Amino acid sequence: MPYVTISTVRGILDVAQKKALLERVTDLLVEVEGQGNPEFRRNVWVRIEEQEPSHWSLGGMQPTPEIIAGTFGAIGTDGVRIATSKA
């Protein structure tokens, strides 16, 4: 019975991306560990753990919500990424 935890910075993944990630990691574990047996799916646990940007550092720099939104786009209150206009 595999347990997978994916750690990420809060604000990077929107609802649709989280759903896709959970499904695809589950699919991969069924394929590899479950040897393709579809019954194995019910034994797979996958969790996304989000931490505030201030809890992370990359190269000594802590991302801010503004940096994340500028890089990935903001996430609306509905959990969906807000489209950014390309100049």
N, C-alpha and C positions, 0 to 999 in steps of 0.2 A: 504494500500500500504506500505509494509515493506521496510525499508532502513537498510541495515546491513553494518557496516564498520569493517573490520578485520585489526588490526594494527600489524605489524611485523617488524622485523629488516631486512633491505635490505641485500640480499645475502643469506638468508636462504632458500627461495623457488625459484625453477626454473620455467620456463614457464609451463611445464606439471603439476607441483604441483599446481600452481596458477589456471590453468584451472580446474583441478579436484576439488579444494577447492570451486571455484565459482559454479561449477555445483552441488556439493553435498550439499552446503548450500542452494542453490535455491531449490533443490529437497526436503530438509527437511522442508523449509518454505511452499512449496506447500502441503506437507503431513500434517503438523501440523496446520498452520494458514489457509491455503486454503482448509483444510479438504479433500485433495486428488483431488480437482477439477483441471484438467490440464489447464483450462483457467486462473487460478490464476497466473500461471507462468509469464505471461506478465506484472504483477504488482510488481514483486519482483526485487528490486535493491540490488546488492551486490558489494561492493568495497573493494579492498585490498589496504591498505595504507602502504607504506614502508618508514621507516625512517632510516637515516644513523646510523650505530652502535654507534657512539659517542653520540647519543641522547637517549640511553638506558642504564640502569644499572640493574644488577641482583646481589643482595647481596653486593652492593657497588662496583662491578666490571663492567667496561665498556668493552664490547666485541670489538675486533678488527677484521678487515677483515681476518687477518691471523688465528685468533681463529675460526672464522666462517668457513673458508675454511677447516681448520684442523678437525673440528667437522662434518661438513655436506658435505664437498667437494666443490671445486670451481665451479663457474658458468662461462661458456665460453661466448664469445661475441655473440653467437647465442642464448643465454638465456637457454641453456641446461646444466645440471649439468655434470661436467667432472668426469668420473669414476675414482675412486681411486683404486690402486692395493693393495690387502691384502697381507701382508707379511706372 
